[in-house]
Amino acid sequence: MTPSGKKIAEIAEQFEALSIQKQMKIVAHRAVQSGLFYNEVLEEFERTLLQAFLDKFDGNQQLMALHVKLHRNTLARKMKKWKLKVRKLKAVEKTA
């Protein structure tokens, strides 16, 4: 691994060790600095979060809807809006 690669890995590890609240503060601050609009930040977060949940529940939308407390029709509408797809994850990724 290159020196810059090691530094990136260290920073990523430190970020992962933070609470979700602290991570969100960092991301929010970076979004403000980058000049993104409020709706752009919310949309990107929703799209990313829903895809992560889809991956976690292996595309089981009914189980996901129950877990995240969204009505399944609302979930389906959001998936269509964001053009989210169920991704087939490798066995290695599922265990990580």
N, C-alpha and C positions, 0 to 999 in steps of 0.2 A: 504494500500500500504506500502511496506517495505521502510526503509530509502533509500536503494540503488535504489529502484523503483522510489521513489520521485525524487532523484537526476537525474536519467535518464530522467524522464518526464520534469524536469526543463531544462536540457541541450537541449532536443529535442525542447522544446518551444522557447528557445533562438535561436536555429539554424533556426527554421521556421521564426523567426522575421527578420532574415538577408536578404539582397537583394540576388537575384540569383547569382550575380557576386561574392559576398563574400562567398556564399555557395560553389560555384565552386572552388574558391581558396582553401578553406578548404579541399574539396574532392581531388583536385589535389595534395595538399601537402601530404595528407594521402596516396595517391596512390604511390607517389615517395618514401615515408618512407617505404611502405610495399614491395617495390621491384618489383612491377608489371611492365611489359613491356608496352610500349606506345600503341601497338595494342590491348593488353588485356584491357586497360583502355577504349580506344575508342569503342571497341566492346561491352563491358559491358554497357557503357553509351548509345550507340545506341539501344541495345536490351531493356534496361530499359525504355528509353524515348519512343520508339515506342509502347511498351506495355502500358505505361501510356496514350498515345494518343488513343490507341485502346479502353482502358477502358473509357476514357473521352467521346468518340464518340459512345459508346455502340456497337463497332464493325463495325460501318458504315465506310467502307474503302474508299468509294468515297468521303464522306464528310471530312474524315481525310486527305486524299491526297490533297484536295483543301486547307484545313486549313494550313497544314505544307508545302505546295508548293512542293510536290513530285508528279511526274507522277504516276498514279495508277499502272502501270506496274512495276515501280521501287519499289513502296510500296509492291506489291505482291511478288516481288523477295526477298526483305528484310525480309518479314514475313516468307517466305519459308526458307530462309537461317537461321534465328534465331528460326525457329519452333514456331512462335508466334501463339497463339490461341485467339479467341474472348472468353473472360470470361464473364459469367453471374454474374453480380454484384447484391448484395442484395440492396433493396431499401434504406436501411439505409446508405450504403456506397456511393450511388449516391448523396445523399443530403449533405454528409459531405464535 
